[in-house]
């Protein structure tokens, strides 16, 4: 394994295997793959697609639909706007500037 993946154990259990029904090649180039301290893929958000406010129990929660740069497939996820805004403020400023130029 490359040095950046030295913490990944090279042995796995057969119980972790699952049948694959994909036609795409499963190989993924290691260039550009980033792994965090918990050995999870780091996928950076690219843009905010949509905003929505949902009612959960008795609270209104602002959500944003985010497009991530996943290497596996195009990925869209709903994230809490408050926590997402703290981490990725630049996506909100880009969205605000593009919405003001359209008006």
C-alpha positions as CSV (number, residue, x, y, z in Angstrom):
1,X,0.0,0.0,0.0
2,X,1.1,3.6,-0.5
3,X,2.5,5.4,2.5
4,X,-0.7,7.6,2.9
5,X,-2.7,4.4,3.3
6,X,-0.3,2.7,5.8
7,X,-2.9,2.8,8.6
8,X,-5.4,0.8,6.5
9,X,-5.2,-2.9,7.4
10,X,-4.5,-5.0,4.4
11,X,-6.6,-8.0,5.6
12,X,-10.4,-8.1,5.6
13,X,-13.0,-10.6,6.6
14,X,-15.1,-12.5,4.0
15,X,-18.2,-11.4,5.9
16,X,-17.5,-7.8,4.6
17,X,-17.9,-8.9,1.0
18,X,-21.1,-8.1,-0.9
19,X,-22.3,-9.0,-4.3
20,X,-21.7,-6.3,-6.8
21,X,-24.2,-5.6,-9.6
22,X,-22.2,-2.8,-11.3
23,X,-21.2,-2.6,-15.0
24,X,-18.6,0.0,-14.3
25,X,-15.0,-0.9,-13.5
26,X,-14.6,-0.9,-9.8
27,X,-11.0,0.3,-9.8
28,X,-10.4,3.8,-8.5
29,X,-7.1,5.7,-9.0
30,X,-5.5,6.6,-5.7
31,X,-4.3,10.0,-7.0
32,X,-6.5,12.7,-5.5
33,X,-8.1,10.4,-2.9
34,X,-8.0,12.0,0.6
35,X,-8.6,10.0,3.8
36,X,-9.3,11.5,7.2
37,X,-8.2,10.4,10.6
38,X,-11.1,7.9,10.9
39,X,-10.1,6.4,7.5
40,X,-13.1,7.7,5.7
41,X,-13.0,9.2,2.2
42,X,-13.0,13.0,2.3
43,X,-15.4,14.3,-0.3
44,X,-15.5,18.1,-0.6
45,X,-18.7,19.9,-1.4
46,X,-18.8,21.7,-4.8
47,X,-22.0,23.7,-4.7
48,X,-25.3,24.2,-3.0
49,X,-28.1,23.0,-5.2
50,X,-31.2,23.7,-3.2
51,X,-32.4,25.1,0.2
52,X,-35.3,23.9,2.2
53,X,-36.8,24.3,5.7
54,X,-38.2,21.1,7.3
55,X,-40.3,20.7,10.4
56,X,-38.7,18.1,12.8
57,X,-40.8,17.5,15.9
58,X,-41.3,21.2,17.0
59,X,-38.4,22.8,15.3
60,X,-37.9,24.3,11.9
61,X,-34.5,23.1,10.5
62,X,-32.9,24.8,7.5
63,X,-31.3,22.3,5.2
64,X,-29.2,22.6,2.1
65,X,-28.9,20.1,-0.8
66,X,-25.2,19.8,-1.6
67,X,-23.4,18.4,-4.6
68,X,-20.1,16.7,-3.6
69,X,-17.2,15.8,-5.8
70,X,-17.5,12.0,-5.2
71,X,-15.2,9.9,-7.4
72,X,-17.6,7.0,-7.2
73,X,-20.8,8.7,-8.5
74,X,-22.5,12.1,-8.6
75,X,-23.6,12.5,-5.0
76,X,-26.1,14.9,-3.5
77,X,-26.8,15.0,0.2
78,X,-29.0,17.1,2.5
79,X,-27.0,18.8,5.3
80,X,-28.0,21.0,8.2
81,X,-27.4,24.6,7.0
82,X,-26.1,25.8,10.4
83,X,-23.3,23.3,10.7
84,X,-22.5,23.3,7.0
85,X,-22.3,27.1,6.9
86,X,-19.6,27.1,9.6
87,X,-17.4,24.6,7.6
88,X,-18.0,25.8,4.1
89,X,-18.8,29.5,4.2
90,X,-17.4,30.1,0.7
91,X,-20.2,28.0,-0.8
92,X,-22.8,30.4,0.8
93,X,-20.9,33.5,-0.4
94,X,-20.7,32.1,-3.9
95,X,-24.4,31.4,-3.9
96,X,-25.3,34.8,-2.6
97,X,-23.1,36.6,-5.2
98,X,-24.6,34.6,-8.1
99,X,-28.1,35.2,-6.9
100,X,-27.5,39.0,-6.7
101,X,-26.1,39.1,-10.2
102,X,-29.2,37.4,-11.6
103,X,-31.6,40.0,-10.2
